[in-house]
Amino acid sequence: MPVLPENRSLWYRLFHRRLYSQPLLSSFDNGLTSSQCKFCSANTEDLQHLFVRCPMKWRVWIDAFNFFSPHLTFTQDDVCSILWSFQQFTFVDNTDLWTLSCCVLSVIWRAYWRFTIDRFPFIDKQLVTRAMSQSATLKWGRFDLD
């Protein structure tokens, strides 16, 4: 599966639940930092919410997957199954789906921290474009991956 090394590392850390989310950061400073989602104010931001279930991030997934496979509908549970269980689907190229998922995961992670640290706006259309471009570039072999 063509994946950039930093994206592979991110997915590995997500799969093994070794990424920071608001509740974990909150526990480091005795609750001074809120465990709420910074985007939608959900009470608790676990990893599924951080990457998939937050409405702002979910729009990125919907748009990217609609572009990838407009005849199929993916649910939040489908995306979570792809990320945490490497779910396979019929009628799609699963390697391309996993590559795209890894790219979307990466752009969401970077945008999350740019927003958190620099208050840089989270613009879903730009993130979709970036993820699709990265995925297409990987598919056609224009990155030197190793």
N, C-alpha and C positions, 0 to 999 in steps of 0.2 A: 504494500500500500504506500503510495507516494505521500510523504508527510515531512514537513520541515522539522528539523531536530528540536527546536524550541516548542513547536506544537506537540510533538510526540511526548516531550517532557511534561507539558501541561496536562495532556490527556492521562498520562501515567499517574501524575499526582492527583488528578480528579478521581480516577478509578480507585485509587488507594486512599481516598479521602484525606489527602495531605495538602489541601489548599485552605487559605484563610477566608472565612466569611464573617459577617458582622457579629454573630454570637461568640465566636472564638476570639475575635479582637476585643470584644466587650469583656470577656473573662480575663484578659491580660491586664486590664486597667481597673479592676474591681468595679465594673459597671459604669464607668464614666462615659464610655462610648456606648451609644444605643445599639441594641441588637436588631433594630428595625431596618428594613430595606430602605436604602437612600433614594430609590426611584419611585416606589409605590406605597411606602409606609406600612407594608405588611409587618405584622408583629415580630416575626422571626424570619431571618434570612438564612435558611440552610443552603447547602450546595445546589440542590435541585431548584430552589427558588432563585438563587444567584444566577444560574446559567439558563434556566428554561422557563420556570413558572411565573416569573415576574412579567407583567404585561408588556413592558418595554422591550425586554429581551425576547419574549415570545414572538413579537412582530418581526424581529430579525430572522428567527427560524422559519416562520411562515413564508416570508418573502423569498428567502434563499431556497427553501424546498419547493415552493411553487415554480420558481424559475428552473430548478433542477428537474422536476417531474410534475408538470402542471396537471396531469391526469390522476394523480394520487393525492390523498389527504393524509397528512401526518398529524397525530395528536401529541400533546405534551408527554403522555405516557410512552408513545413511540420513540420520541426523541430521548427521553430518559433511558429507555431500553437500549437505544443505540449507544449512548454514552457510557452506561454502566454495565451492559451485558453483551455488547457487540451484536445486537439483534440483527438478523438478516431478513430481508423482505423479498418476495417474489416480484418479478416484472421490473426490477431495477438492477443496475450494476451496483452491487453492494460495496465494492472497492471505491467507486466514485462517491457513493453516499457517505461512506466513512471518511473519505478525504475531505469532502465538503463539510461534514460535521466537525471535523477537527479544525478546519479553517474558521467556521462560525464560532466555535468554542474560543479560539484564539482571539478573534476580533472583539468578542464580547468581554473577555478577560482584560484585554488592553484598554478598551473603552471604559470599563468599570473603574479601573485604577486611575485613568486620566481624569475621570469625573470626580472620583474620591479625593485625589490629591490636588489636582489643578482646577477643579470645577469646570473642566472642558465639557461642552455639551455632548450628550449622548444622542447622536443622530442616526436613527436606524437605517435609513436609506444608504447613507455613506458606508455603514458597516456591512450591509448586504453586498454593495458593490465591491468593497475590499475583499470580502470572503469569496465571492464568486470569481474575482480576478485571480486571487491566490490559488483557488482550486483549479481553475482552467490552466494556469501556468504550470501547476504541478502535474496535471493530467497530460499536458503536451511536452513535459520533460524539460522545461527551460530553467529549472533550478538545479544546481549541483547539490544534492542532498547529503552526501557523505564524504 
